[in-house]
Amino acid sequence: MKRLLLMLLPLLCCLSLRAQEVKDTTAVYDVFEKFSENLSVHQPEAVRAAMAAHVERKAKLTASGLADQTFRIRIFFDSGQSARAASEAAAARFRNLHPGVPVSRTFTDPFFKVTVGNYSTKADAANALKSIQQEFPTAFIVRN
């Protein structure tokens, strides 16, 4: 019976949290306060400390503005004598192959760079990278 309760407990917690309308996404909720007094949960201190550390890290990222970082794909990176023309050609070629995907060319002495896309997660960028690497084999993901 205890094993069944332990297996169902996470499901019940998730369902009860989804049923509530949460307006403040930074708040931490104690899911066990919803259950009766007859239920006792023995949680290792390491789990409680790990959750507190995660919440603190997330709060620091949000406060510093790093939580809103996005990912892009760099398709060109060179500093040679013909790098300017090659970066323009790479950007034009990408625009023809993938219309509607944002393309930006930058110059950071001495490198010309062409980055494409704007992905909210690294997983989304990795999925796009697979198709982009067919045309641009040296493409890689960069943090914006």
C-alpha positions as CSV (number, residue, x, y, z in Angstrom):
1,M,0.0,0.0,0.0
2,K,2.9,2.4,0.8
3,R,4.5,1.7,-2.6
4,L,1.2,2.4,-4.4
5,L,0.8,5.7,-2.4
6,L,4.5,6.7,-3.2
7,M,3.9,6.0,-6.9
8,L,0.7,8.0,-7.0
9,L,1.9,10.9,-4.9
10,P,3.9,12.7,-7.6
11,L,1.0,12.3,-10.0
12,L,-1.4,13.8,-7.5
13,C,0.9,16.6,-6.7
14,C,1.3,17.5,-10.4
15,L,-2.5,17.4,-11.0
16,S,-3.2,19.6,-8.0
17,L,-0.6,22.2,-9.1
18,R,-2.0,22.2,-12.6
19,A,-5.5,22.7,-11.4
20,Q,-4.5,25.9,-9.6
21,E,-4.1,29.1,-11.4
22,V,-0.6,30.3,-10.7
23,K,0.0,34.0,-11.3
24,D,3.5,34.4,-9.7
25,T,5.9,32.0,-11.4
26,T,8.7,32.8,-9.0
27,A,6.8,31.6,-6.0
28,V,7.6,28.2,-4.4
29,Y,4.6,26.1,-3.3
30,D,4.5,23.4,-0.7
31,V,2.5,20.7,-2.3
32,F,2.2,18.7,0.9
33,E,0.1,21.3,2.7
34,K,-2.8,20.2,0.5
35,F,-2.9,16.7,2.0
36,S,-4.4,15.6,5.3
37,E,-2.5,15.5,8.6
38,N,-2.3,11.7,8.5
39,L,0.2,11.8,5.7
40,S,3.8,12.0,6.7
41,V,6.6,12.6,4.1
42,H,10.2,11.7,5.0
43,Q,12.4,13.7,2.6
44,P,16.2,13.7,2.8
45,E,17.7,17.0,3.6
46,A,19.8,16.7,0.4
47,V,16.6,16.9,-1.7
48,R,15.4,19.9,0.2
49,A,18.8,21.6,-0.2
50,A,19.0,20.8,-3.9
51,M,15.6,22.3,-4.5
52,A,16.5,25.5,-2.5
53,A,19.7,25.8,-4.5
54,H,17.8,25.5,-7.8
55,V,15.3,28.1,-6.8
56,E,18.1,30.5,-5.7
57,R,20.1,29.9,-9.0
58,K,16.9,30.6,-11.0
59,A,16.3,33.8,-9.0
60,K,19.8,35.0,-9.6
61,L,19.6,34.4,-13.3
62,T,16.3,36.2,-13.5
63,A,17.7,39.2,-11.5
64,S,20.8,39.4,-13.7
65,G,18.8,39.2,-17.0
66,L,20.5,36.0,-18.1
67,A,17.3,33.9,-17.8
68,D,16.1,35.5,-21.1
69,Q,19.1,34.2,-23.1
70,T,18.5,32.8,-26.5
71,F,20.5,30.6,-28.8
72,R,21.6,31.2,-32.5
73,I,23.5,29.3,-35.1
74,R,26.7,30.6,-36.4
75,I,27.1,29.6,-40.1
76,F,30.1,31.7,-40.9
77,F,33.2,32.8,-39.0
78,D,36.4,34.0,-40.7
79,S,39.1,36.7,-40.7
80,G,40.7,36.2,-44.1
81,Q,41.2,38.9,-46.7
82,S,38.0,37.9,-48.5
83,A,36.0,37.3,-45.3
84,R,33.7,40.3,-45.9
85,A,32.6,39.1,-49.3
86,A,32.4,35.5,-48.1
87,S,30.2,36.6,-45.2
88,E,27.9,38.5,-47.5
89,A,27.7,35.4,-49.8
90,A,26.9,33.1,-46.9
91,A,24.2,35.4,-45.6
92,A,22.6,35.7,-49.1
93,R,22.8,32.0,-49.7
94,F,21.1,31.3,-46.3
95,R,18.3,33.8,-47.0
96,N,17.6,32.0,-50.3
97,L,17.5,28.6,-48.7
98,H,15.6,29.6,-45.5
99,P,13.4,32.6,-46.2
100,G,11.9,34.1,-43.0
101,V,14.7,33.0,-40.7
102,P,16.5,36.0,-39.3
103,V,20.1,36.5,-40.4
104,S,22.6,38.9,-38.9
105,R,26.2,39.8,-40.1
106,T,28.6,41.3,-37.5
107,F,32.2,42.3,-37.5
108,T,34.2,41.9,-34.3
109,D,37.8,42.8,-35.2
110,P,39.2,40.8,-36.9
111,F,36.3,38.3,-37.5
112,F,33.3,38.5,-39.8
113,K,30.4,36.5,-38.4
114,V,27.0,35.4,-39.7
115,T,24.5,34.1,-37.2
116,V,21.0,32.9,-38.0
117,G,17.8,32.1,-36.1
118,N,16.7,33.0,-32.6
119,Y,15.8,29.9,-30.5
120,S,14.6,30.0,-27.0
121,T,16.1,26.7,-26.0
122,K,19.3,24.9,-26.9
123,A,17.2,21.9,-27.9
124,D,15.3,24.0,-30.5
125,A,18.7,25.3,-31.9
126,A,20.1,21.7,-32.0
127,N,17.1,20.6,-34.1
128,A,17.5,23.5,-36.5
129,L,21.3,22.9,-36.6
130,K,20.8,19.4,-38.1
131,S,19.2,20.7,-41.2
132,I,21.4,23.8,-41.5
133,Q,24.6,21.7,-41.3
134,Q,23.6,20.0,-44.6
135,E,24.3,23.3,-46.4
136,F,26.8,24.8,-43.9
137,P,28.8,21.9,-42.4
138,T,30.8,24.1,-40.1
139,A,27.8,25.7,-38.4
140,F,27.6,25.6,-34.6
141,I,25.3,26.9,-31.8
142,V,26.1,30.1,-29.9
143,R,24.5,31.7,-26.9
144,N,23.0,35.1,-27.7
